[in-house]
Amino acid sequence: MQSATEPVRTLNPIPRRRIGRRTGILLLACSCHGSNQPAGVAPAHLDWSPVREYLDSAIAAGAAPGAVLGVSYAGHHFYYGTGRLGQDDATRPDSLTLYDLASVTKVVGLTTTVMLAVNEGKLSLDDTVSQLLPAFSGAGKAGVTIRHLLTHSSGLPGWHPLYKETTTRAEAMAMADTIPLDTVPGTRFVYSDLGAIVLTQVVERLYGERIDSLLQQRVFGPLGLSSTRYLPPAAWIPRIAPTENDPWRGRVLRGEVHDENASRLDGVSGHAGLFSDATDLLAFADWMLSGVESAAPAENQPALASDQPKFLGWFTAPQNIPPGSSRALGWDTPSGISSSGTKFRPGSFGHTGFTGTSIWVDPSRRLAIVLLSNRVHPTRENQRWTGVRGAVADLVVGVLEPAAR
Protein backbone atom coordinates (compact mmCIF):
# COMPACT_ATOMS: atom_id res chain seq x y z
CA MET A 1 0.00 0.00 0.00
CA GLN A 2 1.00 3.60 -0.37
CA SER A 3 3.08 4.86 2.54
CA ALA A 4 1.90 7.66 4.78
CA THR A 5 4.77 9.84 3.63
CA GLU A 6 3.82 9.55 -0.03
CA PRO A 7 0.05 10.08 -0.20
CA VAL A 8 -0.19 11.26 -3.80
CA ARG A 9 -0.15 9.19 -6.95
CA THR A 10 -0.33 11.66 -9.75
CA LEU A 11 -1.51 11.24 -13.31
CA ASN A 12 -0.21 7.77 -14.01
CA PRO A 13 -0.52 6.15 -17.44
CA ILE A 14 -3.62 3.99 -17.66
CA PRO A 15 -2.60 0.31 -17.62
CA ARG A 16 -3.32 -1.83 -20.61
CA ARG A 17 -6.22 -4.17 -19.89
CA ARG A 18 -7.19 -7.28 -21.81
CA ILE A 19 -10.61 -6.79 -23.33
CA GLY A 20 -12.68 -9.76 -24.44
CA ARG A 21 -13.16 -9.94 -28.20
CA ARG A 22 -16.10 -12.32 -28.43
CA THR A 23 -19.18 -10.66 -29.89
CA GLY A 24 -21.24 -9.32 -27.02
CA ILE A 25 -18.78 -10.18 -24.27
CA LEU A 26 -19.05 -6.60 -23.07
CA LEU A 27 -22.28 -4.70 -23.05
CA LEU A 28 -21.08 -1.86 -25.24
CA ALA A 29 -18.63 -3.90 -27.29
CA CYS A 30 -16.30 -1.01 -26.61
CA SER A 31 -13.02 -0.09 -28.21
CA CYS A 32 -11.85 1.13 -24.78
CA HIS A 33 -9.70 3.97 -26.09
CA GLY A 34 -9.01 5.23 -22.58
CA SER A 35 -7.87 1.90 -21.19
CA ASN A 36 -5.57 0.86 -24.04
CA GLN A 37 -3.66 4.05 -24.81
CA PRO A 38 -0.86 5.34 -22.56
CA ALA A 39 -1.64 8.65 -20.94
CA GLY A 40 1.72 10.28 -21.54
CA VAL A 41 3.20 13.01 -19.34
CA ALA A 42 0.90 15.12 -17.17
CA PRO A 43 0.83 18.91 -17.52
CA ALA A 44 3.49 20.18 -15.11
CA HIS A 45 1.55 23.26 -14.04
CA LEU A 46 -1.29 21.49 -12.24
CA ASP A 47 -1.47 22.41 -8.58
CA TRP A 48 -3.52 19.88 -6.63
CA SER A 49 -2.90 21.51 -3.25
CA PRO A 50 -6.43 23.03 -2.95
CA VAL A 51 -7.94 19.56 -3.35
CA ARG A 52 -5.50 17.88 -0.99
CA GLU A 53 -5.86 20.56 1.66
CA TYR A 54 -9.66 20.47 1.54
CA LEU A 55 -9.82 16.68 1.83
CA ASP A 56 -7.27 16.73 4.65
CA SER A 57 -9.35 19.29 6.52
CA ALA A 58 -12.62 17.41 5.97
CA ILE A 59 -11.10 14.21 7.34
CA ALA A 60 -9.53 16.08 10.27
CA ALA A 61 -12.99 17.49 11.05
CA GLY A 62 -14.43 13.97 11.30
CA ALA A 63 -16.22 13.67 7.94
CA ALA A 64 -14.80 10.13 7.66
CA PRO A 65 -11.81 8.23 9.05
CA GLY A 66 -10.17 8.43 5.63
CA ALA A 67 -10.86 8.98 1.95
CA VAL A 68 -9.39 8.35 -1.47
CA LEU A 69 -9.86 10.60 -4.48
CA GLY A 70 -9.32 9.37 -8.02
CA VAL A 71 -9.48 11.68 -11.04
CA SER A 72 -9.29 10.70 -14.70
CA TYR A 73 -8.80 13.67 -17.05
CA ALA A 74 -8.18 13.23 -20.77
CA GLY A 75 -6.48 9.91 -20.10
CA HIS A 76 -4.39 11.05 -17.10
CA HIS A 77 -4.96 9.72 -13.60
CA PHE A 78 -4.50 11.45 -10.24
CA TYR A 79 -4.93 9.76 -6.85
CA TYR A 80 -4.85 11.10 -3.32
CA GLY A 81 -5.46 9.28 -0.06
CA THR A 82 -5.80 10.89 3.33
CA GLY A 83 -6.60 9.91 6.90
CA ARG A 84 -6.59 6.31 8.10
CA LEU A 85 -8.48 3.11 7.39
CA GLY A 86 -10.33 3.09 10.69
CA GLN A 87 -10.28 3.60 14.43
CA ASP A 88 -8.05 0.58 14.96
CA ASP A 89 -6.00 0.79 11.77
CA ALA A 90 -3.82 3.84 11.17
CA THR A 91 -2.82 2.74 7.66
CA ARG A 92 -3.21 5.60 5.22
CA PRO A 93 -5.64 4.70 2.42
CA ASP A 94 -4.50 4.86 -1.17
CA SER A 95 -5.63 4.00 -4.69
CA LEU A 96 -5.60 0.27 -3.87
CA THR A 97 -7.71 0.53 -0.71
CA LEU A 98 -11.07 -1.21 -1.09
CA TYR A 99 -14.30 0.37 0.07
CA ASP A 100 -17.84 -0.94 0.40
CA LEU A 101 -19.48 0.82 -2.56
CA ALA A 102 -23.04 0.61 -1.20
CA SER A 103 -25.40 2.03 -3.85
CA VAL A 104 -22.63 2.70 -6.36
CA THR A 105 -23.22 -1.04 -6.89
CA LYS A 106 -26.46 -0.05 -8.64
CA VAL A 107 -24.59 1.50 -11.57
CA VAL A 108 -21.24 -0.28 -11.71
CA GLY A 109 -22.97 -3.62 -11.21
CA LEU A 110 -26.71 -3.80 -11.80
CA THR A 111 -27.11 -1.15 -14.50
CA THR A 112 -24.16 -2.66 -16.34
CA THR A 113 -25.84 -6.06 -16.44
CA VAL A 114 -29.05 -4.48 -17.73
CA MET A 115 -27.06 -2.75 -20.50
CA LEU A 116 -25.53 -6.11 -21.30
CA ALA A 117 -28.97 -7.72 -21.58
CA VAL A 118 -30.35 -4.90 -23.75
CA ASN A 119 -27.27 -5.01 -25.97
CA GLU A 120 -27.72 -8.75 -26.48
CA GLY A 121 -31.42 -8.47 -27.25
CA LYS A 122 -32.47 -10.34 -24.11
CA LEU A 123 -34.33 -7.38 -22.70
CA SER A 124 -36.23 -4.26 -23.74
CA LEU A 125 -36.46 -1.25 -21.48
CA ASP A 126 -40.23 -1.23 -21.85
CA ASP A 127 -40.75 -4.91 -21.10
CA THR A 128 -43.07 -5.37 -18.14
CA VAL A 129 -41.43 -6.82 -15.07
CA SER A 130 -44.20 -9.33 -14.38
CA GLN A 131 -43.74 -10.79 -17.87
CA LEU A 132 -40.11 -11.54 -17.06
CA LEU A 133 -40.59 -12.27 -13.36
CA PRO A 134 -44.05 -13.79 -12.71
CA ALA A 135 -43.47 -13.71 -8.94
CA PHE A 136 -43.60 -9.90 -9.14
CA SER A 137 -47.31 -9.73 -8.51
CA GLY A 138 -49.96 -7.57 -6.92
CA ALA A 139 -52.29 -4.67 -7.67
CA GLY A 140 -50.95 -2.33 -10.37
CA LYS A 141 -47.75 -4.27 -10.94
CA ALA A 142 -48.68 -5.36 -14.45
CA GLY A 143 -47.83 -1.82 -15.57
CA VAL A 144 -44.32 -1.71 -14.07
CA THR A 145 -41.56 -1.77 -16.69
CA ILE A 146 -37.79 -2.19 -16.61
CA ARG A 147 -37.53 1.54 -17.37
CA HIS A 148 -39.61 2.29 -14.26
CA LEU A 149 -37.28 0.23 -12.08
CA LEU A 150 -34.19 1.97 -13.49
CA THR A 151 -35.67 5.43 -12.95
CA HIS A 152 -37.02 4.69 -9.45
CA SER A 153 -40.54 5.44 -10.62
CA SER A 154 -42.04 1.95 -10.31
CA GLY A 155 -44.37 2.84 -7.46
CA LEU A 156 -42.52 0.55 -5.04
CA PRO A 157 -41.63 1.91 -1.61
CA GLY A 158 -38.01 2.78 -1.06
CA TRP A 159 -37.15 0.18 1.56
CA HIS A 160 -38.39 -2.68 3.69
CA PRO A 161 -36.54 -4.57 6.46
CA LEU A 162 -36.27 -7.83 4.55
CA TYR A 163 -33.40 -8.89 6.78
CA LYS A 164 -35.65 -8.86 9.84
CA GLU A 165 -38.53 -10.78 8.28
CA THR A 166 -36.74 -13.48 6.28
CA THR A 167 -33.92 -15.96 6.86
CA THR A 168 -32.64 -16.80 3.36
CA ARG A 169 -31.84 -15.08 0.07
CA ALA A 170 -34.76 -16.82 -1.63
CA GLU A 171 -37.21 -15.70 1.07
CA ALA A 172 -35.97 -12.11 0.89
CA MET A 173 -36.31 -12.05 -2.90
CA ALA A 174 -39.83 -13.47 -2.66
CA MET A 175 -40.85 -10.85 -0.13
CA ALA A 176 -39.49 -8.05 -2.32
CA ASP A 177 -41.61 -9.37 -5.20
CA THR A 178 -44.86 -9.20 -3.25
CA ILE A 179 -44.54 -5.85 -1.45
CA PRO A 180 -47.45 -3.64 -2.64
CA LEU A 181 -46.97 -0.52 -4.73
CA ASP A 182 -47.35 2.83 -3.01
CA THR A 183 -48.17 4.82 -6.15
CA VAL A 184 -49.09 4.42 -9.82
CA PRO A 185 -46.01 3.50 -11.90
CA GLY A 186 -44.36 6.46 -13.60
CA THR A 187 -45.99 9.15 -11.46
CA ARG A 188 -43.58 9.66 -8.55
CA PHE A 189 -39.85 9.35 -7.90
CA VAL A 190 -39.02 7.21 -4.87
CA TYR A 191 -35.42 6.01 -4.62
CA SER A 192 -36.01 2.30 -4.14
CA ASP A 193 -33.65 -0.43 -3.07
CA LEU A 194 -36.60 -2.80 -3.46
CA GLY A 195 -36.82 -1.95 -7.17
CA ALA A 196 -33.13 -2.78 -7.56
CA ILE A 197 -33.62 -6.10 -5.77
CA VAL A 198 -36.48 -6.96 -8.14
CA LEU A 199 -34.33 -5.97 -11.13
CA THR A 200 -31.54 -8.18 -9.82
CA GLN A 201 -33.90 -11.13 -10.07
CA VAL A 202 -34.83 -10.23 -13.64
CA VAL A 203 -31.18 -10.22 -14.69
CA GLU A 204 -30.43 -13.45 -12.87
CA ARG A 205 -33.38 -15.19 -14.53
CA LEU A 206 -32.34 -13.96 -17.97
CA TYR A 207 -28.80 -15.27 -17.61
CA GLY A 208 -29.45 -18.25 -15.37
CA GLU A 209 -26.75 -17.28 -12.88
CA ARG A 210 -26.23 -15.07 -9.88
CA ILE A 211 -25.26 -11.47 -10.57
CA ASP A 212 -21.80 -11.77 -8.99
CA SER A 213 -20.81 -14.59 -11.33
CA LEU A 214 -22.33 -12.79 -14.31
CA LEU A 215 -20.42 -9.58 -13.65
CA GLN A 216 -17.14 -11.35 -13.06
CA GLN A 217 -17.37 -13.35 -16.28
CA ARG A 218 -18.80 -10.70 -18.56
CA VAL A 219 -17.54 -7.36 -17.23
CA PHE A 220 -15.02 -7.26 -14.40
CA GLY A 221 -12.83 -10.06 -15.70
CA PRO A 222 -12.67 -8.85 -19.31
CA LEU A 223 -12.00 -5.26 -18.16
CA GLY A 224 -9.27 -6.40 -15.80
CA LEU A 225 -11.00 -5.01 -12.71
CA SER A 226 -9.20 -7.36 -10.37
CA SER A 227 -10.20 -5.56 -7.15
CA THR A 228 -13.92 -5.25 -7.88
CA ARG A 229 -16.16 -8.00 -6.57
CA TYR A 230 -18.80 -9.13 -4.15
CA LEU A 231 -17.74 -11.15 -1.09
CA PRO A 232 -14.06 -10.19 -0.98
CA PRO A 233 -11.82 -13.00 0.30
CA ALA A 234 -10.31 -12.90 3.78
CA ALA A 235 -6.86 -12.26 2.30
CA TRP A 236 -8.07 -8.84 1.13
CA ILE A 237 -9.17 -7.62 4.57
CA PRO A 238 -5.98 -5.60 5.30
CA ARG A 239 -6.78 -3.53 2.16
CA ILE A 240 -10.44 -2.97 3.07
CA ALA A 241 -11.69 0.05 5.02
CA PRO A 242 -14.08 -0.97 7.81
CA THR A 243 -17.63 0.34 7.97
CA GLU A 244 -20.06 0.38 10.86
CA ASN A 245 -19.98 -1.16 14.30
CA ASP A 246 -23.29 -2.74 13.35
CA PRO A 247 -25.86 -3.24 16.13
CA TRP A 248 -27.68 -5.98 14.18
CA ARG A 249 -24.59 -8.11 13.65
CA GLY A 250 -22.84 -7.02 16.82
CA ARG A 251 -19.43 -6.31 15.29
CA VAL A 252 -17.42 -3.86 13.23
CA LEU A 253 -17.86 -4.80 9.58
CA ARG A 254 -14.75 -5.17 7.46
CA GLY A 255 -14.99 -6.93 4.14
CA GLU A 256 -18.63 -7.73 4.89
CA VAL A 257 -21.40 -5.75 3.19
CA HIS A 258 -22.74 -2.91 5.32
CA ASP A 259 -26.31 -2.93 3.96
CA GLU A 260 -28.47 -5.27 6.05
CA ASN A 261 -30.78 -6.34 3.24
CA ALA A 262 -27.78 -7.09 1.02
CA SER A 263 -26.38 -9.19 3.86
CA ARG A 264 -29.62 -11.21 3.97
CA LEU A 265 -29.19 -11.68 0.20
CA ASP A 266 -25.92 -13.52 0.94
CA GLY A 267 -23.95 -10.33 0.30
CA VAL A 268 -24.90 -10.35 -3.39
CA SER A 269 -27.51 -7.95 -4.76
CA GLY A 270 -27.90 -5.31 -7.41
CA HIS A 271 -28.62 -2.60 -4.86
CA ALA A 272 -25.46 -3.03 -2.73
CA GLY A 273 -22.63 -5.44 -2.07
CA LEU A 274 -19.74 -4.52 -4.38
CA PHE A 275 -16.30 -3.65 -3.03
CA SER A 276 -13.74 -1.83 -5.18
CA ASP A 277 -10.84 0.61 -5.18
CA ALA A 278 -10.17 3.91 -6.92
CA THR A 279 -7.89 2.32 -9.51
CA ASP A 280 -10.56 -0.08 -10.75
CA LEU A 281 -13.33 2.51 -10.64
CA LEU A 282 -11.35 4.96 -12.77
CA ALA A 283 -10.72 2.15 -15.25
CA PHE A 284 -14.47 1.52 -15.32
CA ALA A 285 -15.12 5.25 -15.80
CA ASP A 286 -12.60 5.38 -18.65
CA TRP A 287 -14.47 2.50 -20.26
CA MET A 288 -17.70 4.45 -19.98
CA LEU A 289 -15.99 7.53 -21.41
CA SER A 290 -14.66 5.49 -24.32
CA GLY A 291 -18.25 4.57 -25.15
CA VAL A 292 -19.23 8.22 -25.32
CA GLU A 293 -16.24 9.08 -27.50
CA SER A 294 -16.50 6.19 -29.98
CA ALA A 295 -18.60 7.59 -32.81
CA ALA A 296 -17.72 5.17 -35.59
CA PRO A 297 -16.51 1.57 -35.99
CA ALA A 298 -12.76 1.18 -36.17
CA GLU A 299 -10.62 -1.50 -37.76
CA ASN A 300 -10.67 -4.71 -35.71
CA GLN A 301 -13.20 -3.21 -33.33
CA PRO A 302 -15.74 -5.71 -31.91
CA ALA A 303 -19.17 -5.93 -33.47
CA LEU A 304 -21.85 -3.33 -32.68
CA ALA A 305 -19.32 -0.65 -31.71
CA SER A 306 -20.97 1.80 -34.13
CA ASP A 307 -24.07 1.66 -31.92
CA GLN A 308 -22.12 2.45 -28.78
CA PRO A 309 -22.69 6.21 -28.40
CA LYS A 310 -26.43 5.96 -28.98
CA PHE A 311 -26.70 2.95 -26.73
CA LEU A 312 -24.77 4.50 -23.88
CA GLY A 313 -26.80 7.66 -24.31
CA TRP A 314 -29.96 5.75 -23.44
CA PHE A 315 -28.64 4.97 -19.99
CA THR A 316 -26.91 8.24 -19.12
CA ALA A 317 -29.53 10.74 -20.33
CA PRO A 318 -32.36 12.02 -18.07
CA GLN A 319 -35.57 10.13 -18.76
CA ASN A 320 -37.97 12.76 -17.35
CA ILE A 321 -39.89 9.97 -15.58
CA PRO A 322 -41.71 11.28 -13.66
CA PRO A 323 -41.62 14.76 -15.24
CA GLY A 324 -38.84 16.84 -13.75
CA SER A 325 -36.78 13.93 -12.47
CA SER A 326 -33.01 14.09 -12.97
CA ARG A 327 -32.66 10.33 -13.13
CA ALA A 328 -31.24 8.56 -16.15
CA LEU A 329 -31.44 4.76 -16.45
CA GLY A 330 -29.77 3.59 -13.28
CA TRP A 331 -27.50 6.63 -13.30
CA ASP A 332 -28.27 10.06 -11.89
CA THR A 333 -27.48 13.40 -13.55
CA PRO A 334 -26.56 16.78 -12.01
CA SER A 335 -29.46 18.81 -10.66
CA GLY A 336 -29.42 21.83 -8.39
CA ILE A 337 -27.34 21.18 -5.28
CA SER A 338 -25.70 17.95 -6.34
CA SER A 339 -22.98 15.58 -5.20
CA SER A 340 -21.31 16.43 -8.53
CA GLY A 341 -20.88 20.04 -7.42
CA THR A 342 -21.89 23.04 -9.49
CA LYS A 343 -19.54 22.79 -12.48
CA PHE A 344 -20.33 19.47 -14.13
CA ARG A 345 -21.91 20.07 -17.52
CA PRO A 346 -25.12 18.73 -19.10
CA GLY A 347 -24.55 15.18 -20.26
CA SER A 348 -22.74 14.24 -17.04
CA PHE A 349 -23.81 11.24 -15.01
CA GLY A 350 -22.96 9.60 -11.71
CA HIS A 351 -24.14 7.97 -8.49
CA THR A 352 -23.47 7.95 -4.76
CA GLY A 353 -23.35 5.31 -2.04
CA PHE A 354 -24.57 5.46 1.56
CA THR A 355 -21.19 4.46 2.97
CA GLY A 356 -19.61 7.64 1.56
CA THR A 357 -18.75 6.67 -2.01
CA SER A 358 -19.41 8.30 -5.38
CA ILE A 359 -18.54 8.28 -9.07
CA TRP A 360 -19.22 11.16 -11.48
CA VAL A 361 -18.38 11.39 -15.18
CA ASP A 362 -18.37 14.51 -17.39
CA PRO A 363 -17.92 13.30 -21.00
CA SER A 364 -17.55 16.83 -22.39
CA ARG A 365 -14.36 17.22 -20.37
CA ARG A 366 -13.24 13.57 -20.56
CA LEU A 367 -13.36 13.80 -16.79
CA ALA A 368 -14.27 11.28 -14.11
CA ILE A 369 -14.12 11.74 -10.35
CA VAL A 370 -14.22 8.84 -7.91
CA LEU A 371 -14.41 9.67 -4.21
CA LEU A 372 -14.36 6.81 -1.72
CA SER A 373 -14.75 6.98 2.05
CA ASN A 374 -16.10 4.99 4.99
CA ARG A 375 -18.02 7.83 6.59
CA VAL A 376 -20.22 5.24 8.39
CA HIS A 377 -17.28 4.07 10.52
CA PRO A 378 -17.85 3.59 13.36
CA THR A 379 -21.47 4.79 13.04
CA ARG A 380 -23.87 5.76 10.27
CA GLU A 381 -25.00 8.69 12.42
CA ASN A 382 -21.98 10.67 11.17
CA GLN A 383 -23.47 13.34 8.87
CA ARG A 384 -20.29 15.38 8.28
CA TRP A 385 -19.72 13.86 4.83
CA THR A 386 -22.67 15.83 3.42
CA GLY A 387 -21.31 18.46 1.06
CA VAL A 388 -17.81 16.99 0.75
CA ARG A 389 -18.46 15.30 -2.60
CA GLY A 390 -19.72 18.46 -4.31
CA ALA A 391 -16.98 20.63 -2.84
CA VAL A 392 -14.29 18.20 -4.03
CA ALA A 393 -15.79 18.07 -7.53
CA ASP A 394 -15.77 21.87 -7.79
CA LEU A 395 -12.17 22.04 -6.58
CA VAL A 396 -11.06 19.38 -9.06
CA VAL A 397 -12.64 21.25 -11.97
CA GLY A 398 -10.99 24.44 -10.70
CA VAL A 399 -7.57 22.77 -10.72
CA LEU A 400 -8.04 21.36 -14.21
CA GLU A 401 -9.68 24.45 -15.66
CA PRO A 402 -8.74 27.58 -13.68
CA ALA A 403 -11.29 29.66 -15.60
CA ALA A 404 -14.03 27.47 -14.08
CA ARG A 405 -13.15 28.47 -10.49
N, C-alpha and C positions, 0 to 999 in steps of 0.2 A: 504494500500500500504506500501511498505517498507520505513522506515524512512530514512532521509538523513544521519543520523549518523550510519546507519547499511546497507551499500550499497551492501554487499556481501551475497549471499545465496550459500553455498558451498556443492556440492556433496550430495544432498538429496536423500533418497530412492525414486524410481519411484513409484508413486501411483498406486494402483490396479485400473484397468479400466474394466468396464463390456463390454465384446466383444460379439456381436451377434453370435448365434450358428446356425441360419438357413443356409442351404446350399446356398452359393453364396451371403450372406449378405454383405461380404466384398470381395473386388476384388481379394485378394490373399488368402482368406480363411485362414488367418494366425494364428499361434499358439501364436504370440505376446509374445515371451519369455521375451523381454526387459520390457514390460509394466506390466507383472504379477509377476515378481520375485523381492523381495526387493534387493536394491543395497548393503546393508551392510555398513561397516565403510570405509570411504575414506582413502587412504594412507596418513599418517600424514606428510610426507616429502614434499608434493607438495607446491611449492612457486608460487603463482599466481601474485606476485607483478609486474613482467615485463608486464603482460597483462593489469593489472589495470592501471599501470602508463602510458602505451602507450595510452590506450583509454582515460584516463583523459586528457592527453596532446593534443590528436587529437580534443577532444571536446572543450578544452580551446582555441585551435587555430581556431575554427569556422567551423570544418568539419560538424557539425550538432549541434542542440541545446542539444541533449542528445542521448544516445544509451544504448542498453541492449545486453549483450552477454550471450548466453546459450551454454554450452558444455555438451554433453553426451559422456562418455568414459567408456566402459566396464560396463555399467549399472549404473554408478555414474553421478550425475548431478552437474554442477557448474553454478551459475548465477552471473552477475555483472552489475549493472546499474550505469550510471554516467550522469552528466549534469542535465538538467531540461526538462520538457515536451515542453515548448515553451516560446516565448518572454513574454507572459502574465501569465505564470503558472510556478512557480519555483519548483513545485513538482519534486522530483527526481524519474526518471523512475526505474522500477524494473521488475521482471519476470512476473508480472501480467499486465504490461502496454501494451495496444493494439496499434499496428501500422498498417497503410495501407500497405499491402504487395505488391501492384503493381503487377509486372510480376511474383513474386513468386506464385501468383494465378495460373499461367499456369501449375505448377507442382503439388502443393498441391491440387488444385481443378480440373482443366480441364484434365490433364494427368491421374489423379486418376480415373475420370469417364470413360476415354477411356479404362484403364486397366480393370475396372469393366465390361465394355461392351464386351471386348475381352474375359475375363474370363468366361462370361456367354454365349458365342457363338453368341452374337448379332452383332458382328463386326469382320472383318478381317482387318489386317493392310494394305493389298493390295487391299481392296475394293476401287472402284473409288468413289470419292465424289459425282459426278453428279448422280450416281446410287442411292445413299442414300438421296441426297438433290437435286432434279431436278431443283430448282431455281438457283443452281450454274451453270451458263451457260455462254457460250462465246467461242471464238476461243481458241483451245488448251486445254480447261478445261476437256475434256473427259478423258485425260490422267493423271489427278491429283488424287493421292491416299491419303488415311489416313496417310500412312507413310510419304508422301511428306509434308503434313501439320505439322506433329509432328517434322520433321527435318528442317522445314523452307526452304524447297527446292521446293515449289509448283509452283514457278514462279510468285506468287502474289507480288505486291509491299509491302513495309513494313508498310505503314500507309496511311490513308486518313482522312481528317477532316469530318467524318460522322456527328459529333455533330453540324457542321455549316450548313450542307446541308439537314438535316432531322429534324423531330420534334417528332418522336415516336420511340420506340424500334423496332417495326415491320418495319418501313421505313429504319432505320439504318441497320438492318439485310439484308433487300432486296438490299440495295445499296452495301453492302459488297459482296453479291453473284454475282453481275454483273460487278464489277470492272475488267477490262481486265488484263490478265497476262502480265508481263514484259518480261519474259524469258520462255524457254522450261522447263517443269517440270523435276526436278532431275539434272539440270545442273549448278545451282548457288545457293549459300546460301544467303538468304536475311531474316533477322530476321523480322517476319511479325505478327503484331497484327491482321491484316485482316485475316490471315490464322487461328488464334486462334478463331476469331469471327465466321468464317465459321464452324470450328470444334465444337464450342459450339452448333450451330444449329443442327449439325448431332446428337450429344448426346441427345439434347432435343427432337428431333424427335424419336429417338430410344426408349426413356423411356416415352415419352408423358408427360413430366413435365419440369419445368424450372430447370436450373442447381443448383440453390441455394437449392431448395427443395430436389432434388436428393441427393446432397452431405450431407445435414443434416440427411436425413433418412438412407442413405446407408453407410456413412463413418464417418462423424463428431459425430453424435449421438452414434453409436455403439462403437466408439473409446473413447468416453468421452471427446471430444474436446469441452468443454463448452464455450470457448472464441473465437472460430473460426467460422466466419460467414460473409455473406454479410449483408449489411444494418443493422449495429449495432443499437440497440435501444437507445433512448435518455438517458436512465438511465446509460448507459455505458460511456457517454461522459467524465466524470472526469477521466476515466482510459485511454482515447485515446489521443495519441500525435497528435497535429495539423499538417497539411501539409501547402500547399501554400496559400498565400494571392492571390487568383486566379483572374486575370483580367477578365476572361470570366464571372464568377459568381459574381464577385464584393465583395468577402468576404474571410476571412480566413476559410479554410476547416477543420472541426474537426468532425470525425465520418461520413464524406461524402467522397465518393471515389474521389481521386485526378485526375485520368485519365478522360479527357473530353469525349472521346468516350464511356467509361464505364458508365459515368454519363448519356449520351443519351440512353444507354441500360438499363435504370432504375437502375443503380448501380450494375447490375448483368450480368457478362460476364465471359467467360473462360480466357480472356486475362488480366483482372484486376478486382478488386472489393472486394477481401477478406480482412478482418481484423483478426489479431490474436496476441497472445503474445508468449513470449519465452517458457513458460511452455508447452503450447499446441504444439508448433512446435517441441520441443524436443520429446514429446510423439509421434508425427507423425514420426519423424526421427527414433525413436526406433522401431516403427512398421515396417518401411522400412528395418531397420537392421535385424529385426527378420526374415524377408522374405529371406534375403541373407543367414542367418545362418541355417535356417530350411532345412535340407537335406533329411529328411525322415519323413514319417507320424508317429505321436505319438499316444498313446492311448487317445481316446476321442477327438482327433483333428478333426476339421471340414473337410468335404470332399475336395478333390483336393489339400490338403496341400503338397502332395508329388511332385506336379508340381510347387510349389512356387519358388524355386531358379531359375529354367529355365525360368519361366514366368517373374519374376522380371528382370532377366538378359536381356530379350528382350528390356526392356524400359530404362535400365541404361547403356547399352553398346553402344559405338560409332557405328553409322550406315554407316559411310563413304559415305554419300549422301549429297552433291556431294563429289567426291573423295577429301580426305584431311580434311573434316569437322570434328570438334570435337563433333558434336551434337549427342546425343542419341535420344530416342523417348520422346520428351517433355523436358527431362533433358539435361543439358550440362555436359561435362566432362573436366578435367583439360587440358590446352594446353598452352604452352609458358608462357607468363605473364598473370596470371589468378587471378580471385577473390578468388580462393582457395589457393593462395600462391604458394610456390615452393616445398612443402613437401608432399602434398597429393599424394597417390600412384595410379598406374593404377587400374581401377575398381571403382574409386571414381566418384561421380556424385553430381550435385548441380544446383543452379539457383540464379539469382539476380533479384532485383526489382528497378525500377527507383527512388522510394522514398528514397532509401538507405537501402534496406533489402537484406538478402541473407540466403541461407541454403546450407550447403555442408556436404556430408556424405562420409566417408572413411571406407568401410566395413572391409578391412584388419586389421584395428586398432579398430574396433567397436567404431568408433568416429563420432560424428556429431557436427557441429558448426553452430549455428544460431546467426546472427548478425542483429539487428534491429535498425534503426534510422529514423529520419524524416529530412534528409539532405535538403529537398526541402522547409523547413520552415525557413524564410517566403517566399523564392523565389527559384525556380528551377535553377537559375543562379549560385547557390553555387556549385563550382566544387571541393571543398576541400576534399570531401569524397573519391575521386579517390585514390586508393592505400591503403585505410584503411583496407578494407576487407582482402586483401592478407597478409598484415603485421600482422593483428591479427591472422589469421590462422597459419602463421609461428611461431608466439610467443606461441600459444596454443600448437602446436606440440612440441616445445622446452621445455615447462613446463612439458608435459606428458612424453616425451622421451628425456632427456637431450642430448643423443648422436646424436639426429637429429638437434641440434642447428647449 
